[in-house]
Every structure is written in structure tokens, then in C-alpha cells.
Amino acid sequence: MLKNKSISLRALEPYDIETLYEWENSTDLWRISSTSVPISKHQLELFVQESSLGIYETKQLRLMIESNENKKAVGCIDLFDFEAFHKRAGIGILIFDTRDRQKGVAFEALTLLIDYAFNFLELHQLYCNILIDNQASINLFKKAGFSIVAQKKEWFWTGKTWKDEYFLQKLNEAI
């Protein structure tokens, strides 16, 4: 279910800590992830250990996006703010290296996780938040069937100016 011919979505493993450490501490990404402080390897070790508890306990699921060709992790995809009762979750994705972007990997990973969320977890809806100037992410999520349903004015402070953010949503039409 979490694999196609070119990529696999797999659970976090202890050997991912070095990769996650690099990604999580990349200040270039802090702007889009609302992060403002570095994360330690110890914190990541605890996160990887906790992830084995499952989405119903931790209310989140992070999966590594791995190339089937070379077994290299190129990014990660998350379900967060999981609400079992309301059958919804937020979704986010990262393809870390710019050389791995614009190759369809993000769309494949997003499609696999949407299928998992709707058909296995039986969620009714997924949502995401995207800064209005992140056209690549807006295009990705719209291609995957998400719709812009709201614009949050002056929602995100960059340290210099305020930016608006879109709220996108995808409903499971089968439920």
C-alpha cells in the first residue's frame, strides 16, 4: 500500500536520525515549518522511538520517502494533528535536496499517503497550510485534489514582514 514502482514510504528507523538531524536543523526550512530553535539528536532519538507507538497514540505519523532504485531517503511526509473522532489530519511533505524536486516524487508520495489515510485509516479529510508565495506546494496539493478553502491574513511572521497563508482541504468522497 505504501509503495509504488519508484518510491516507498517507510517507518522511521534509528539510522534516519543523522538525516533527520540535518533536515530539521536546516535554517532554510525553518520558515516553512514554523521552527525557530535547533533540535538535538537526543530529541530525534526519542521521536523515532515514540513513532513506533502508532498514530492513535502519538497523533502523528512521519514516513521517510525512499527511492526504490537506490534506497536513498529523499524526503519525508507527515500526518499530524490526527483526530480519530473527527476523522481528519494535517499533512505535510518535504523533499530536502532541490536536485530531487520537480521529478514527481512529492506527488507520488502524496498520492500514496492520501490513499493510506482515506482507505486504511478511513479519514474523512486531510488539510494543509501553505504560504501564499509557495506556488510549487500549492500546485502539488491542487494536483492531488486539494482545494483552497481559506486565506489566513498576515498569519506568518517572517522576521521582516507578514505573509498570508492558504488553508487547503481534501475530502474523502467515498465516505
N, C-alpha and C positions, 0 to 999 in steps of 0.2 A: 504493500500500500504506500509506503514512503520511499519508493524508488521508481525510477524510470530508466530508460536506456543510457542516459548521460549523467544523472546525478542521484545521490541518495541523501535522505535526511536521516541522520542518526543521532542517538543519545550522546550526551557529553561523556567523555572519558577522562580519566586523570591526565593522560598525555596531552589533552587540549588546553591545560592550564597555561602553558607558555604562550600559545597562540591567543587565547582569550586575554591574557595579561597585556600583550601588545595591542590588541584591538581596543580593549576597554580603556587603556591609558593613552590612546591617540587623541591628543587635544583637538585635532581637526574634526573629530567626530562628536566631541562633546556638545557642540552647537545643536546637533540634531537629536541627541539622546538626552538632553537636559541633565547632563553630568557636569559637575563642577569641581570634583575632587578626584585624585588618583585612587585606584583600587589596588589592594595588596594581593599578593599571591595567596596568602592565607585566607583572605575573604573569598577568593575564587575557588580554593580547595573546598571550603565549606559549602559554597554554592553548588559545586559539582556533586558533592556528597548528598546535599539536600535534594538535588534534582532527581535522585533515584526514588524519592518518596512518591512522586507522581503528581499530576496536575490537580487532582482533587484535594490534596493536602497542601501543596505549595502555592496553588492558584496561578501557576505559570509553567510554561514548557519551553525550553530552549533546545533547539536541534541544530547540529552542525550541517552545513551544506557541503557535501563532499563530491568531488569529481569521481565518477566511476572509472575513468581512464587511468588517472594517476594516484587516486586515493588521497588527493590533497584537499584539505578544508579551504574553501574559498569564501565562506561566509557563515552566517547563522540566521536562523529565523525563529521568531518567538511568538508564543501566545502568552498574554499577560492579562492581569485583572480578570481572570477566569471567574465567571459567575455561573455555577452549575444550575442554580434555581432559575435564573433568568435566561439561561442557555445562550450566553454571549461571552466574547473575549476580544481583547485588543490583539492586534497583530502587527509585528514589525519585522523588518528584514535588513540585513547588512551584507553587501558584497564588499569586502575590505579593500582589495587591491584594484585600483582603477583599470588595470590591464584585464581583469576578469569581468568587467562590466560590459554592458551592451553586447552580450553574447547569448542572451536568452536564459541564462542560469537563474536569475531572480524570478522571472516569470514561471519557469518550470518548478522552482521551489515553492513559490506562492501557490501555484495550482495544486501541487501535491498536498500542501498543508491545508488549503481550503477543503479539499476532498476529505482529508482526515477529520477536520473539525466538523464538517457537516454530516458526513456519513458514518463515522465511528463514534465521535463524541456527541453527535446529534445536536450540535449547536444550532440555534435559530439565526444568529447573526454574528458577524465579525465587523470590527471597526478599526480605523487607524486615524492618526493625526499627522498631517504633513504641512510643513511650512509652504506658504503660497508661492515662494520662488523656487521650490524644489520640483521643477517640471518633470524631470526624469521619474521621480517617485509617483507623482500624480498620474503620469501616463501609464506607468506599470500597474498601479492599482485600478485605474479605469479599464485598462485592457483585461484585467482579471474580473471585471464585473462590478467593481465598487462604484458608488455614486457619491458626489459631493453633496452633503445634506446640510452643512452649516459652515459659516466662516466666523471664526473667533477673532474679533478685532483686538489689535495690539496685545496679543496673547503671549508673545515670546520676546523677551528682552535679550538682545544680542550683546549687550555691554555698551552699545553705542546708539541703538535705535530699537524701536518696537517693530515686530513683524506680525502679520496676521497668519493664522493657521487654519487650514481646512480640516473639517471632520468628515471622513468618508465612511460609508457603511455598505455592507453587502448582506442581504437577507438570503436565507436558505429557502428557496421557493418550494422545496419538497416537503417542508413541514407546515 
